[in-house]
Amino acid sequence: MLDVTVIEDPEAAAVSLDPIRARLLAELAAGPASAAMLAGRVGLPRQKVNYHLKALERHGLVELAGERRKGNVTERLMRATAASYVISPLALAAVQPDPDRFRDQLSARWLLALGARLVRDVGSLITGAAKARKRLATYALDGEVTFASAADRAAFVQELTAGVSALLRKYDAPDAENGRGHRIVVALHPTLKPQPAEEAQAEPDRPELSDQ
């Protein structure tokens, strides 16, 4: 089972978003189970569960893990193909975000568009690498920093921009015969603080960054 996989097909995305099927996916991510076993967990008839499992299997979201005999019946044990799923913007290709349409380094919505493109591109690369049975060379850095003041945050952004720009100038070789382009995305946003559901509904959003 993969840790995470991407859903690019619109029909597969629709199947995964159905509440009952999403519940079945969650159950099967925890371990293989038959339709009869799942029926007791989700409170549905076995035939109904079988119907949903066939839809999930058709779109590659679940797969056969094995079979077992139970009396005169052979039960199919199914499992999720991944522990978690990410829906690519390709599932909504006609309205997917385009970061090149509006560039604003201080816009939270532009950051969101960059994130969506990252999901789309890396998802497609993973799919292609899997089909070619090749490893995909990627790198990610994730961390947190607490700024003492807005001025410190602004100074950090300036130094980060200067440092990354210097590295880009140093290593960029657009004319290299065997070179391959790579995309670099650096993001900075406030840490999201968990809130009880009732508080999250009661309090309006208070963005700290420009979002025009």
Buried (B, 14 or more C-beta within 10 A) or exposed (E): BEEEBBBBBBEBBBBBEBEEBBBBBEBBBEEBBBBEBBBEEBEBEBEBBBEBBEBBBEBBBBBEBEEEEEEEEEBBBBBBBBBEBEBBBBBEEEEBBEBEEEEEEEBBBBBBBBBBBBBBBBBBBBBEBEEEEEEEEEEEEEEEEEBEEEEEBEEEBEEEEEEEEEEEEEEEEEEEEEEEEEEEEEEEEEEEEEEEEEEEEEEEEEEEEEBE
